[in-house]
Amino acid sequence: MKPVVEFCSSNMHHGTDRLMQALEQDDRYEVIEYGCLGNCGECYLSPFAMVDGEIVAADTVEELETALQENILRKAAEREALDKLIDDL
């Protein structure tokens, strides 16, 4: 199952458009752009995206890219652990 990374077009003034375009080229991700994600306060203050419905924000686009990758890896590890637990039952 691919992680779903959602971007707000209203947040592109922070430079998230470049990150979104890069992730769109990577088949490991499902990338979606919305006109609004309903997080106006977050959108105004800093670069952000949502990974599987969870907000990931950072001070810069470069830090956001790192935070997105860390979030995706953490969620994958959690899914693997849950799958293992279920298999062991």
C-alpha positions as CSV (number, residue, x, y, z in Angstrom):
1,M,0.0,0.0,0.0
2,K,1.5,3.3,-1.1
3,P,1.6,6.2,1.4
4,V,-0.8,9.0,0.3
5,V,0.9,12.4,0.4
6,E,-1.5,15.3,0.1
7,F,-0.5,18.9,-0.7
8,C,-2.5,22.1,-0.4
9,S,-2.2,24.4,-3.5
10,S,-2.6,27.4,-1.1
11,N,0.7,26.3,0.6
12,M,2.7,26.4,-2.5
13,H,4.1,29.9,-1.8
14,H,6.4,28.1,0.7
15,G,8.0,26.1,-2.1
16,T,6.1,22.9,-1.5
17,D,5.3,22.7,-5.2
18,R,8.9,21.6,-6.0
19,L,8.7,18.9,-3.4
20,M,5.3,17.7,-4.6
21,Q,6.6,17.5,-8.2
22,A,9.6,15.5,-7.1
23,L,7.4,13.0,-5.1
24,E,5.0,12.7,-8.1
25,Q,7.9,11.3,-10.1
26,D,8.4,8.5,-7.5
27,D,6.1,5.5,-7.9
28,R,6.4,4.7,-4.2
29,Y,4.0,7.5,-3.3
30,E,0.4,8.5,-4.2
31,V,0.6,12.3,-4.4
32,I,-2.6,14.4,-4.4
33,E,-3.0,18.2,-4.6
34,Y,-6.0,19.9,-3.2
35,G,-7.1,23.5,-3.4
36,C,-7.5,23.4,0.3
37,L,-6.9,20.9,3.0
38,G,-8.7,22.9,5.7
39,N,-5.6,23.7,7.7
40,C,-5.4,27.5,7.0
41,G,-3.4,28.4,10.1
42,E,-0.8,25.7,9.3
43,C,-0.9,26.7,5.6
44,Y,-0.1,30.3,6.3
45,L,2.7,29.7,8.8
46,S,4.9,26.9,7.3
47,P,5.4,24.3,4.6
48,F,3.3,21.3,5.3
49,A,1.7,18.2,3.7
50,M,-0.4,15.3,5.0
51,V,0.8,11.7,5.0
52,D,-2.1,9.3,5.3
53,G,-4.2,12.0,6.9
54,E,-1.6,13.2,9.4
55,I,-0.1,16.7,9.2
56,V,3.6,16.9,8.7
57,A,5.1,20.4,9.0
58,A,8.5,22.0,9.1
59,D,10.3,25.3,8.9
60,T,11.7,24.8,5.4
61,V,10.8,22.7,2.4
62,E,14.1,20.8,2.8
63,E,13.1,20.0,6.5
64,L,9.6,19.0,5.3
65,E,11.1,16.5,2.9
66,T,13.1,14.9,5.7
67,A,10.1,14.9,8.0
68,L,7.9,13.3,5.3
69,Q,10.4,10.5,4.8
70,E,10.8,9.9,8.5
71,N,7.0,9.9,8.9
72,I,6.6,7.4,6.0
73,L,9.3,5.1,7.4
74,R,7.8,5.2,10.9
75,K,4.4,4.3,9.6
76,A,5.8,1.5,7.5
77,A,7.6,0.1,10.6
78,E,4.4,0.3,12.6
79,R,2.4,-1.6,9.9
80,E,5.1,-4.3,9.7
81,A,5.0,-4.7,13.5
82,L,1.2,-4.9,13.4
83,D,1.3,-7.4,10.6
84,K,3.8,-9.6,12.5
85,L,1.6,-9.4,15.7
86,I,-1.4,-10.5,13.7
87,D,0.5,-13.3,12.0
88,D,1.7,-14.5,15.4
89,L,-1.8,-14.8,16.8
